[in-house]
Amino acid sequence: MALIYPLHADADDADDSFASMSADWSSQWVIEVTVRDEGEEDCDSVVVGPMAARAAWDYVHELEALRPGWMFVLQPIFAPADAPDLVASLEA
């Protein structure tokens, strides 16, 4: 599957449910969509959002059902912070 999303640290790797996503990281999410034709190195990417975690989850699964060969990455939007604070929150 070409769908990537952040997981809770204690989530089962086989669990691909909304509950396993680290939705508490942010109230706003974006979806990076990468269109790559098989056998080609060049690709196009767009970012869709922001949207709430559940809305992003549902939308990315709808897109994935339509184009399973594309890559989709769900990403949280973090509030602006000092670089050390952002690094600390991501490493926690």
C-alpha positions as CSV (number, residue, x, y, z in Angstrom):
1,M,0.0,0.0,0.0
2,A,1.3,3.5,-0.9
3,L,-0.2,5.2,2.2
4,I,2.0,6.5,4.9
5,Y,0.8,8.1,8.2
6,P,2.2,8.6,11.7
7,L,1.5,5.8,14.1
8,H,1.2,5.7,17.9
9,A,4.4,4.3,19.4
10,D,2.5,1.4,20.9
11,A,0.4,0.6,17.7
12,D,0.4,-2.8,16.1
13,D,2.2,-2.6,12.7
14,A,-0.6,-4.5,11.1
15,D,-3.2,-2.1,12.4
16,D,-4.2,0.4,9.7
17,S,-7.2,1.8,11.5
18,F,-7.8,5.5,12.3
19,A,-7.3,4.7,16.0
20,S,-3.7,3.7,15.3
21,M,-2.9,7.1,13.7
22,S,-1.3,9.7,16.0
23,A,-4.2,12.0,15.4
24,D,-3.5,13.8,18.7
25,W,-0.4,15.4,17.1
26,S,-2.3,18.2,15.5
27,S,-5.8,19.4,14.9
28,Q,-4.9,20.2,11.3
29,W,-3.5,17.7,8.7
30,V,-2.4,17.8,5.1
31,I,-2.1,15.0,2.5
32,E,0.9,14.9,0.2
33,V,-0.1,13.2,-3.1
34,T,2.7,11.9,-5.3
35,V,1.8,10.9,-8.9
36,R,4.3,8.6,-10.4
37,D,3.9,6.6,-13.5
38,E,5.3,3.1,-13.3
39,G,8.9,2.9,-14.6
40,E,9.4,6.7,-14.6
41,E,11.6,8.6,-12.2
42,D,10.0,11.9,-12.6
43,C,6.9,12.6,-10.5
44,D,4.5,15.4,-9.6
45,S,3.4,16.1,-6.0
46,V,0.6,18.2,-4.5
47,V,-0.4,19.0,-1.0
48,V,-4.1,18.9,-0.1
49,G,-5.4,20.5,3.1
50,P,-5.4,21.6,5.8
51,M,-8.3,19.5,7.2
52,A,-9.2,17.8,10.4
53,A,-7.5,14.4,11.2
54,R,-10.6,12.3,10.6
55,A,-11.5,14.2,7.4
56,A,-7.9,13.7,6.1
57,W,-8.0,10.0,7.0
58,D,-11.3,9.5,5.1
59,Y,-10.2,11.6,2.1
60,V,-6.8,9.8,1.7
61,H,-8.5,6.4,1.8
62,E,-11.0,7.5,-0.9
63,L,-8.1,8.7,-3.1
64,E,-6.1,5.5,-2.4
65,A,-9.1,3.4,-3.6
66,L,-9.2,5.4,-6.8
67,R,-5.4,5.4,-7.5
68,P,-3.7,2.7,-5.5
69,G,-0.4,3.2,-7.4
70,W,0.0,6.8,-6.2
71,M,1.7,7.6,-2.9
72,F,-0.2,9.4,-0.1
73,V,1.4,10.8,3.0
74,L,-0.7,12.1,5.9
75,Q,1.2,14.8,7.7
76,P,0.3,16.8,10.8
77,I,0.6,20.6,10.7
78,F,2.5,21.8,13.8
79,A,2.0,25.3,15.1
80,P,5.0,27.5,14.5
81,A,7.6,27.0,17.3
82,D,11.3,27.6,17.9
83,A,13.4,25.0,16.1
84,P,14.6,23.3,19.4
85,D,11.0,23.1,20.6
86,L,9.8,21.5,17.4
87,V,12.7,19.0,17.5
88,A,11.9,18.1,21.1
89,S,8.2,17.5,20.3
90,L,9.0,15.3,17.4
91,E,11.5,13.2,19.4
92,A,9.2,12.8,22.4
